[in-house]
């Protein structure tokens, strides 16, 4: 299967949109940042849809999508912290969530069995929450992000409990 397919092309376009998003975040044109972020997220949904529709899912495509998500998501959040849109209190609260996720992954690999990991819909919701959080800070309603962070903690703790049983 070729790595040059419609889904991977959309992911590449999403990477380019992500770089423009990072630049505009530094300049901080709020309306343009929100628009570009929504385009970035929309293209993420589109590339997955196209991969399934045209049966061009591949290991490369899944990893390319994951790397673009992580790279642009990290840069976007990092820039928001540096320019003072996301406060450091939130960052200090997120670090334990990341540690919990890492512990869950390590335990999950040790006890790999059929239904060890959270259902796909739950993983998608958790992923969507992490994408929504920076946008809420840009929109000036970062306090909602703290509520979403509580959701993430609860879901990770439930997931860890499932792994340990």
Secondary structure, DSSP 8 states (H G I E B T S, - for coil): --S-SHHHHHHHHHHHHHHHHHHHHHHT-HHHHHHHHHHHHHHHHHHHHHHHHTT---HHHHHHHHHHHHHHHHHHHHHHHHTTSS-HHHHHHHHHHHHHHHHHHHHHHHT--TT-S--HHHHHHHHHHHHHHHHHHHTT-THHHHHHHHHHHHHHHHHHHHHH-
